[in-house]
């Protein structure tokens, strides 16, 4: 199993190109199930999670053809089962349920897997689809879903914000009979990107960027060409890399408007963010000081940036507090950061971080996708050598991370 070795202490300097967003690409790929025509996605990153989704779509009968930064998806659905051996690898696989029900009136989908950061129940997905006329049965770890007369429009109010449920029901509603209203819907930029793609395919959707989406179902959708938006979590991660090393990075192809809460917190901590070209520059003017953050649905501070910001706060002057409100088991990086000399005490949904002058290199283990990159950040700032094992988590969501960092001066390598 691969590991990553880092010799820290080098301020990063240079330009990093931000790849297409993983969290946008996954639901966009499942849009291929909504039409018999060809869907062409551009600005596609090369990530393990996208390869998993391609395998799942192939299982359903679609051809997924990569060419450079483009994915061409097309074909007819020949199988409506999403098997456990694929779905267990990645939670986003569950997003095929809505499109399959809308197109084929039946689906058999394994309950999902992914990072072990919390239970993340699928009740909102199932309840919403039942409101639209589906019948659900849980049997042997699979959801057996049918819609004998097809899906119909419904008025759905989410009890709390769920990105996955919003995506699943949004896609299903595009082909449902009548009008569907999704209230308290997620507003993440990836949702808006999905709406733009579906609209290009012929869907009728109002309310983009708001918490109320109104979808008027159509009989069929057609093919389209769609460019995936830049990855805001990758952007925020490399912004933290510049800050934690005392470096200066130009983040090319980055959208500051998708990272308002993160950039505001970085600036409050003493980081300078300057618009430049088709992105922005991140530099640390002087020292860092502690800042409190609480994860919230967009436009709040994203849960997917919590671990990276905690690594940054570990070397900031003074104390800070990070409160996690989205997932109940997302502090698994804390013991590993403490192995490197951080002073972090986690209790319940909050962690108190008391900044230290320096971190020390150590062997550590990645536990999930964002935790793994927080250890990379810590290793970049630490004195001495850090070895991170189980980096297959990293490959799920970060494209060529060691090459991008090495090109900016980091002493980092992958060890087979």
C-alpha positions as CSV (number, residue, x, y, z in Angstrom):
1,X,0.0,0.0,0.0
2,X,1.4,3.4,-0.9
3,X,2.4,6.0,1.6
4,X,3.5,9.7,1.3
5,X,6.8,10.9,2.8
6,X,7.2,14.6,3.5
7,X,10.2,16.5,4.8
8,X,8.6,19.7,6.1
9,X,9.7,23.3,6.7
10,X,9.7,24.7,3.2
11,X,7.5,27.7,2.4
12,X,5.5,26.9,-0.7
13,X,5.9,29.3,-3.7
14,X,4.4,29.1,-7.2
15,X,1.2,28.4,-9.0
16,X,-1.3,25.5,-8.5
17,X,-4.0,24.9,-11.0
18,X,-7.3,23.9,-9.4
19,X,-9.0,20.8,-10.9
20,X,-12.7,20.2,-11.6
21,X,-14.8,19.6,-8.5
22,X,-15.1,16.0,-7.4
23,X,-18.3,16.7,-5.5
24,X,-19.8,18.2,-8.7
25,X,-18.6,15.6,-11.1
26,X,-20.1,12.6,-9.2
27,X,-23.8,13.7,-9.5
28,X,-23.1,15.1,-13.0
29,X,-22.0,11.7,-14.1
30,X,-25.2,10.1,-12.9
31,X,-27.1,12.5,-15.1
32,X,-26.1,10.2,-17.9
33,X,-28.7,7.8,-16.6
34,X,-31.4,10.4,-17.4
35,X,-31.1,10.3,-21.2
36,X,-30.2,7.9,-24.0
37,X,-28.2,10.6,-25.7
38,X,-24.6,11.5,-25.0
39,X,-23.6,13.7,-22.1
40,X,-20.1,15.2,-22.4
41,X,-18.4,16.6,-19.3
42,X,-15.3,18.7,-19.5
43,X,-12.8,19.9,-16.8
44,X,-12.9,16.4,-15.2
45,X,-10.2,15.6,-12.6
46,X,-8.5,12.2,-12.6
47,X,-9.7,10.8,-9.2
48,X,-10.4,7.3,-7.8
49,X,-14.0,8.3,-6.8
50,X,-14.7,9.2,-10.4
51,X,-13.3,5.9,-11.6
52,X,-15.6,4.2,-9.1
53,X,-18.6,6.1,-10.5
54,X,-17.6,5.2,-14.1
55,X,-17.5,1.5,-13.0
56,X,-21.0,1.8,-11.5
57,X,-22.4,3.5,-14.7
58,X,-20.9,0.7,-16.8
59,X,-22.6,-1.8,-14.5
60,X,-25.9,-0.1,-15.6
61,X,-25.0,-0.4,-19.3
62,X,-23.6,3.0,-20.0
63,X,-20.3,3.6,-21.8
64,X,-18.0,6.1,-20.0
65,X,-15.2,7.2,-22.3
66,X,-12.4,9.4,-21.0
67,X,-10.3,11.5,-23.3
68,X,-7.9,13.9,-21.5
69,X,-10.0,16.2,-19.3
70,X,-13.3,15.1,-20.9
71,X,-15.7,12.3,-20.1
72,X,-18.3,11.1,-22.7
73,X,-21.2,9.2,-21.2
74,X,-23.9,7.5,-23.2
75,X,-25.8,4.3,-23.9
76,X,-29.0,2.5,-22.8
77,X,-29.7,1.3,-19.3
78,X,-29.5,-2.5,-19.3
79,X,-29.4,-3.2,-15.6
80,X,-31.0,-1.4,-12.6
81,X,-29.0,-3.0,-9.8
82,X,-26.2,-1.0,-8.1
83,X,-24.2,-3.8,-6.3
84,X,-22.7,-3.7,-2.9
85,X,-19.1,-4.3,-4.1
86,X,-19.2,-0.9,-5.9
87,X,-21.5,1.1,-3.8
88,X,-19.7,0.3,-0.6
89,X,-16.6,2.2,-1.8
90,X,-18.3,5.5,-2.1
91,X,-21.5,7.1,-0.7
92,X,-22.2,9.1,-3.9
93,X,-23.0,5.8,-5.6
94,X,-26.4,6.1,-4.0
95,X,-27.2,9.0,-6.3
96,X,-28.1,6.5,-9.1
97,X,-31.4,5.7,-7.2
98,X,-33.4,8.7,-8.3
99,X,-32.3,8.6,-12.0
100,X,-32.9,4.9,-12.3
101,X,-36.4,5.2,-10.7
102,X,-37.3,8.1,-13.0
103,X,-36.2,6.3,-16.1
104,X,-36.9,2.6,-15.4
105,X,-39.5,2.8,-12.6
106,X,-37.4,0.3,-10.6
107,X,-34.0,0.1,-9.0
108,X,-32.1,-2.1,-6.6
109,X,-29.4,-0.2,-4.9
110,X,-27.1,-1.3,-2.0
111,X,-26.9,0.9,1.0
112,X,-23.8,3.1,0.7
113,X,-20.3,3.3,2.1
114,X,-17.5,5.9,1.8
115,X,-15.5,7.6,4.5
116,X,-16.3,6.5,8.1
117,X,-17.1,10.0,9.3
118,X,-20.7,9.4,10.5
119,X,-23.9,7.5,9.8
120,X,-25.3,9.9,7.1
121,X,-28.7,8.1,6.9
122,X,-30.4,7.9,3.5
123,X,-33.9,8.5,5.0
124,X,-34.3,11.9,3.4
125,X,-33.7,10.3,-0.1
126,X,-36.2,7.5,0.5
127,X,-38.9,9.6,2.1
128,X,-38.7,12.1,-0.7
129,X,-38.9,9.5,-3.4
130,X,-41.9,7.9,-1.5
131,X,-43.6,11.3,-1.6
132,X,-43.1,11.1,-5.4
133,X,-44.9,7.7,-5.7
134,X,-42.1,5.2,-5.1
135,X,-42.4,2.1,-3.0
136,X,-39.3,1.2,-0.9
137,X,-38.4,-2.1,0.7
138,X,-35.1,-2.8,2.6
139,X,-34.0,-6.3,2.0
140,X,-30.6,-7.9,2.7
141,X,-28.8,-4.5,2.7
142,X,-30.4,-3.3,-0.5
143,X,-33.1,-0.8,-1.2
144,X,-35.6,-2.4,-3.6
145,X,-37.5,0.5,-5.1
146,X,-40.3,0.6,-7.6
147,X,-42.6,3.2,-9.1
148,X,-45.3,1.2,-10.9
149,X,-47.0,4.2,-12.4
150,X,-43.9,6.4,-12.6
151,X,-42.9,9.2,-10.3
152,X,-45.1,12.3,-9.8
153,X,-44.5,15.8,-8.5
154,X,-44.6,16.5,-4.8
155,X,-44.0,19.2,-2.3
156,X,-41.0,18.1,-0.2
157,X,-39.7,20.0,2.8
158,X,-36.3,18.7,4.1
159,X,-36.2,18.7,7.9
160,X,-32.5,19.6,7.6
161,X,-30.2,20.5,4.7
162,X,-28.8,17.5,2.8
163,X,-26.7,17.8,-0.3
164,X,-27.1,14.2,-1.4
165,X,-30.9,14.1,-0.9
166,X,-31.3,17.4,-2.8
167,X,-29.2,16.0,-5.7
168,X,-31.1,12.6,-5.8
169,X,-34.6,14.2,-5.7
170,X,-33.7,17.0,-8.1
171,X,-32.6,14.5,-10.7
172,X,-35.6,12.3,-10.2
173,X,-38.0,15.2,-10.4
174,X,-36.8,16.3,-13.9
175,X,-38.6,13.3,-15.4
176,X,-41.5,13.1,-12.9
177,X,-45.1,13.9,-13.9
178,X,-46.0,17.3,-12.7
179,X,-44.2,19.9,-10.5
180,X,-41.9,19.1,-7.6
181,X,-40.9,21.7,-5.0
182,X,-37.9,21.1,-2.8
183,X,-37.8,23.4,0.2
184,X,-34.8,23.8,2.5
185,X,-32.8,22.4,-0.3
186,X,-29.0,22.5,-0.2
187,X,-27.5,25.6,-1.8
188,X,-23.9,24.4,-2.4
189,X,-22.2,25.5,-5.6
190,X,-22.2,21.9,-6.7
191,X,-26.0,21.9,-6.6
192,X,-26.1,25.0,-8.8
193,X,-23.7,23.3,-11.2
194,X,-26.0,20.2,-11.4
195,X,-29.0,22.5,-12.1
196,X,-27.1,24.2,-14.9
197,X,-26.3,20.8,-16.5
198,X,-29.8,19.5,-16.1
199,X,-31.1,22.7,-17.7
200,X,-28.8,22.2,-20.6
201,X,-30.3,18.7,-21.0
202,X,-33.8,20.2,-21.2
203,X,-34.9,20.2,-17.6
204,X,-37.2,23.0,-16.3
205,X,-35.9,24.2,-13.0
206,X,-36.4,27.5,-11.1
207,X,-34.6,28.8,-8.0
208,X,-31.0,28.1,-8.8
209,X,-28.8,29.1,-5.8
210,X,-31.7,29.4,-3.4
211,X,-33.1,27.0,-0.8
212,X,-36.3,26.4,-2.9
213,X,-36.1,24.5,-6.2
214,X,-39.1,24.2,-8.4
215,X,-38.9,21.4,-11.0
216,X,-41.4,21.0,-13.8
217,X,-41.1,17.4,-15.0
218,X,-40.5,16.7,-18.8
219,X,-41.0,13.6,-20.8
220,X,-37.4,13.2,-21.9
221,X,-34.0,14.8,-21.5
222,X,-31.4,15.1,-24.2
223,X,-27.6,15.1,-24.3
224,X,-25.5,18.2,-23.5
225,X,-22.0,19.5,-23.1
226,X,-21.1,20.8,-19.6
227,X,-17.9,22.2,-18.0
228,X,-17.5,21.2,-14.3
229,X,-16.9,24.1,-11.9
230,X,-13.5,24.3,-10.1
231,X,-13.1,22.3,-6.8
232,X,-13.6,24.7,-3.9
233,X,-12.4,22.2,-1.4
234,X,-9.2,21.7,-3.3
235,X,-8.9,25.5,-3.5
236,X,-9.3,25.9,0.2
237,X,-6.9,23.1,1.0
238,X,-4.1,24.7,-1.0
239,X,-4.9,28.1,0.5
240,X,-4.3,26.4,3.9
241,X,-1.0,24.9,2.5
242,X,0.2,28.4,1.6
243,X,-0.7,29.7,5.1
244,X,0.6,26.8,7.2
245,X,4.0,26.9,5.4
246,X,4.3,30.7,5.4
247,X,4.3,30.5,1.6
248,X,2.9,32.4,-1.3
249,X,0.7,30.6,-3.9
250,X,-1.3,31.6,-6.9
251,X,-4.4,29.4,-7.1
252,X,-5.3,29.4,-10.8
253,X,-8.8,28.6,-12.0
254,X,-10.2,29.2,-8.4
255,X,-13.5,30.8,-7.6
256,X,-13.4,33.0,-4.5
257,X,-17.2,33.4,-4.5
258,X,-17.5,29.7,-3.7
259,X,-15.3,30.0,-0.6
260,X,-16.6,33.1,1.2
261,X,-16.6,31.6,4.7
262,X,-13.2,29.9,4.4
263,X,-11.5,32.9,2.9
264,X,-13.0,35.1,5.6
265,X,-11.7,32.8,8.3
266,X,-8.2,32.7,6.7
267,X,-8.1,36.5,6.5
268,X,-9.2,36.8,10.2
269,X,-6.3,34.5,11.1
270,X,-3.8,36.8,9.3
271,X,-3.7,35.4,5.8
272,X,-3.7,37.8,2.8
273,X,-6.0,36.8,-0.1
274,X,-5.6,38.9,-3.3
275,X,-7.6,38.4,-6.5
276,X,-5.3,37.8,-9.5
277,X,-6.0,36.7,-13.0
278,X,-8.6,33.9,-13.1
279,X,-8.0,33.0,-9.5
280,X,-6.4,34.5,-6.4
281,X,-3.1,34.6,-4.5
282,X,-2.7,33.4,-0.9
283,X,0.2,34.5,1.3
284,X,0.9,34.8,5.0
285,X,1.9,38.3,5.9
286,X,3.2,37.7,9.4
287,X,2.1,35.3,12.1
288,X,-1.1,33.3,12.4
289,X,-3.6,33.7,15.3
290,X,-6.4,31.5,16.4
291,X,-9.9,31.8,14.9
292,X,-13.1,29.9,15.9
293,X,-15.1,28.2,13.2
294,X,-18.3,26.2,13.1
295,X,-19.2,24.0,10.1
296,X,-22.5,24.7,8.5
297,X,-24.3,24.1,5.2
298,X,-23.3,26.6,2.4
299,X,-22.8,29.5,2.5
300,X,-21.4,28.6,6.0
301,X,-17.9,27.1,6.7
302,X,-17.8,23.7,4.9
303,X,-17.4,20.5,6.8
304,X,-15.0,19.3,4.1
305,X,-12.5,22.1,5.1
306,X,-12.7,21.4,8.9
307,X,-9.7,19.1,9.2
308,X,-7.5,21.3,7.0
309,X,-8.3,24.4,9.0
310,X,-7.7,22.5,12.3
311,X,-4.2,21.6,11.0
312,X,-3.6,25.3,10.3
313,X,-4.9,26.4,13.8
314,X,-2.5,23.9,15.3
315,X,0.4,26.3,14.6
316,X,-1.5,29.5,15.1
317,X,-0.8,31.8,18.1
318,X,-3.4,31.4,20.9
319,X,-6.4,29.2,21.2
320,X,-9.2,28.4,18.7
321,X,-12.3,26.2,18.7
322,X,-13.6,24.1,15.8
323,X,-17.2,23.0,16.1
324,X,-18.5,20.3,13.8
325,X,-22.3,20.3,13.2
326,X,-22.6,18.2,10.1
327,X,-21.1,14.8,10.9
328,X,-20.8,13.3,14.3
329,X,-17.5,11.4,13.8
330,X,-15.3,13.8,12.0
331,X,-12.4,14.3,14.5
332,X,-10.5,11.2,13.7
333,X,-7.6,13.3,12.5
334,X,-7.1,14.8,16.0
335,X,-5.1,11.9,17.5
336,X,-2.8,11.9,14.4
337,X,-2.2,15.6,14.6
338,X,-1.5,15.3,18.3
339,X,1.2,12.6,17.4
340,X,2.9,15.4,15.5
341,X,2.9,17.7,18.5
342,X,-0.4,19.5,18.2
343,X,-2.4,20.3,21.3
344,X,-5.9,19.5,20.5
345,X,-8.7,18.4,22.9
346,X,-11.8,17.1,21.3
347,X,-15.0,16.7,23.3
348,X,-18.3,15.9,21.7
349,X,-18.8,18.1,18.6
350,X,-16.1,20.6,19.5
351,X,-12.3,20.7,19.6
352,X,-10.1,23.2,21.4
353,X,-6.8,23.8,19.7
354,X,-4.0,25.5,21.5
355,X,-1.4,26.6,19.0
356,X,2.2,25.4,19.2
357,X,5.3,27.1,17.8
358,X,6.1,24.0,15.6
359,X,5.0,20.5,14.7
360,X,7.3,17.6,14.5
361,X,7.4,14.9,11.8
362,X,6.0,11.5,12.7
363,X,4.5,8.4,11.1
364,X,0.7,8.9,10.9
365,X,-2.3,7.2,9.4
366,X,-5.0,8.7,7.2
367,X,-8.6,7.8,8.3
368,X,-10.7,9.5,5.7
369,X,-10.4,11.8,2.7
370,X,-10.2,15.2,4.3
371,X,-8.3,13.9,7.4
372,X,-5.6,12.5,5.0
373,X,-4.9,15.9,3.5
374,X,-4.9,17.6,6.9
375,X,-1.9,15.4,7.7
376,X,-0.2,16.4,4.5
377,X,-0.6,20.0,5.5
378,X,0.8,19.3,9.0
379,X,3.7,17.4,7.4
380,X,4.5,20.4,5.1
381,X,4.9,22.6,8.2
382,X,6.5,20.1,10.5
383,X,10.2,19.9,11.3
384,X,11.6,16.5,10.2
385,X,10.1,13.7,8.2
386,X,6.4,12.7,8.2
387,X,5.1,9.4,6.7
388,X,1.4,9.2,5.9
389,X,0.0,5.7,5.4
390,X,-3.3,4.6,3.9
391,X,-3.2,7.4,1.3
392,X,-5.7,5.7,-1.0
393,X,-8.2,8.1,0.9
394,X,-6.2,11.0,-0.6
395,X,-6.5,9.7,-4.1
396,X,-10.3,9.7,-3.9
397,X,-10.5,13.4,-3.9
398,X,-7.1,15.1,-4.7
399,X,-5.6,14.9,-8.2
400,X,-1.8,14.6,-8.3
401,X,-1.4,16.2,-4.9
402,X,2.3,15.3,-4.5
403,X,3.1,16.6,-8.0
404,X,1.3,19.9,-7.4
405,X,3.0,20.5,-4.1
406,X,6.4,19.4,-5.3
407,X,6.2,21.9,-8.2
408,X,5.9,24.6,-5.5
409,X,8.9,23.5,-3.5
410,X,7.5,20.9,-1.2
411,X,9.8,18.0,-0.4
412,X,7.2,15.3,-0.9
413,X,7.1,11.9,-2.6
414,X,4.9,8.9,-2.9
415,X,6.5,5.7,-1.7
416,X,5.1,2.4,-3.2
